[in-house]
Amino acid sequence: MTGAEMLVECLKREGVEIMFGYPGGAVLPIYDALYGSGIRHILTRHEQGAVHAAEGYARVTGRPGVVLATSGPGATNLVTGIADAYMDSTPLVLFTGQVATDLIGSDSFQEADIIGITMPITKHSYQVRDAADIPRVVREAFHIAATGRPGPVLIDVPKNVANQKAVFEWPERVFIRGYNPTYTPNPTQLSKVTEAIRESRRPLLYVGGGVVHSGAAEELREFAHKTGIPVVSTLMGLGAFPSADPLFVGMLGMHGTFAANRAVMECDLLIAVGARFDDRATGKLERFSPHSKKVHIDIDPAEIGKNVAVDLPLVGDVKRVLSAMLPEVGPVGTKAWIDQIRAWDEQWPLGYKAEPGVLKPQQVLEMLWDATRGEAILTTEVGQHQMWAALFYRFKRPRQWVTSGGLGTMGFGFPAAMGVQLAKPGETVICVAGDASFQMNIQELQTVAENGLPVKVAIINNGFLGMVRQWQQLFYDRRYAESRVGAPDFVKVAEAYGIRGLRAQTPEEAREAIREMLAHPGPVVVDFVVPEEENVFPMVPPGAGTDEMIGRWDD
Ligand SMILES: Cc1ncc(C[n+]2csc(CCOP(=O)(O)OP(=O)(O)O)c2C)c(N)n1
């Protein structure tokens, strides 16, 4: 077998049914081996589209998304998506073509040192120098990508290695020296944590994406209910705990709810579960949760104490840790604490000013939530619309919310929606986009059209780089430098790609457009025209503490 044939055989053995990519000279042997192999390949219109689509696929299935790109520009076009996946702990296996081994380092045509470039943003990377290594390398890559804290793994394949013949030997077991994630928590530490829980009066669970990755949502729900501990969530943790649950307080952080941030401020025990104390969640660190003892549950020991000093670390798989703690805990007696949180919420609820005949962005999200009964899978781009989606669409279950949290990548949401739709053909998949973000990977409309993916794109069109404009309004004296952004007629663009396009400018039109969008069996792009200067509130200003929130919407 050639290296390329081995590679395809390995993908089959790993159970890969679908992959995303874009060909070029250095990967022609691999594309040739894929031809007729039965593995479905989705040809995107840009490598960035391929990697975000693979991320979308991985985020809703929990299995690694697979990407194939050529050497040089093909490989460098993957960089943003790799960094995005790394920041959000998304499992990916990426194959890049490379120039022949004797040309490496000679600045040859379409050569890029992709291993060097991506070293800081991959969990691991390989350059295969001998075709006989391919089965072992691929097997290890899938293992590393999906176990422990998930992440992207890159395999660089020089063209002559893809053409080289060797004997195929599939390793039955994976053994990687030095790679041994800790799954089971230390029992002594665990008892200290359960004791701290018993002693607390105002405990709070602060949950992040790790709960989703480890499949611990059910254990988390049981744990919260058994103890009566209220829950705040990061952006990445949304869906890990049902929004409608009475113990759910809301999202914390820069655009979190007042009650969530106040609860973090006033709690006496903060239990971080699969969360990494991102600055968007904590605000100014010196003011972050000053009165609490801190517990940090995470599978990645490197996260412990990285941003915030913790009193009780618990390294392990979140699902196992919560399962191990469940029999050891009972009701904590949080009634007064929860009443207090409710009072804060009533005093400062989430909301917006509705105006007759004017379509408010928050309203669009509420209508989408209502029309889909909260069952759709949402992907987003990055900006104000992303925050409105996080706040006004109320999630029921994990893997229903696919957003770029860590890197904050404009251009992520639309291709990610393609990957989600391919993984979940029967589900309603809505990409909530900004007019600017959508333009970053708008070329993927062709991929959607060609593959008949019934993705719905809801553009919250404010004619601005909305989030940038909001900061300029609040912190740069309304000097809107380069934040007004033009856009084509999105309805006509959609139609040019053979896709249904709709526009709505009033609440009535929006309701009708959403009805039509959901009734249509194919892809639809809806241009929701909203006011230019609507802001996401409340907000913790950059550099402020979470007790310094601004922007009561009803002021
Ligand atoms: C690739 C990339 N470039 C720049 C930014 C900085 N940025 C964050 S939000 C934003 C504006 C987004 O505008 P739009 O997509 O229209 O969404 P809106 O905020 O208006 O909802 C920008 C430029 C980014 N996050 N990603």
The ligand as a Gaussian input file, in Angstrom:
#p B3LYP/6-31G(d) Opt

LIG

1 1
 C      -11.443000      37.552000      12.753000
 C      -11.817000      38.640000      13.687000
 N      -11.472000      39.915000      13.424000
 C      -11.819000      40.904000      14.276000
 C      -12.500000      40.637000      15.426000
 C      -12.863000      41.757000      16.402000
 N      -14.311000      41.900000      16.499000
 C      -15.032000      41.381000      17.515000
 S      -16.661000      41.644000      17.365000
 C      -16.455000      42.505000      15.942000
 C      -17.638000      43.081000      15.212000
 C      -18.542000      42.041000      14.680000
 O      -19.496000      42.654000      13.835000
 P      -20.732000      41.850000      13.289000
 O      -20.321000      40.544000      12.767000
 O      -21.503000      42.703000      12.357000
 O      -21.572000      41.541000      14.605000
 P      -22.314000      42.533000      15.620000
 O      -21.348000      42.859000      16.712000
 O      -22.722000      43.739000      14.841000
 O      -23.459000      41.732000      16.105000
 C      -15.096000      42.570000      15.597000
 C      -14.556000      43.281000      14.430000
 C      -12.823000      39.289000      15.676000
 N      -13.464000      38.916000      16.769000
 N      -12.496000      38.319000      14.794000

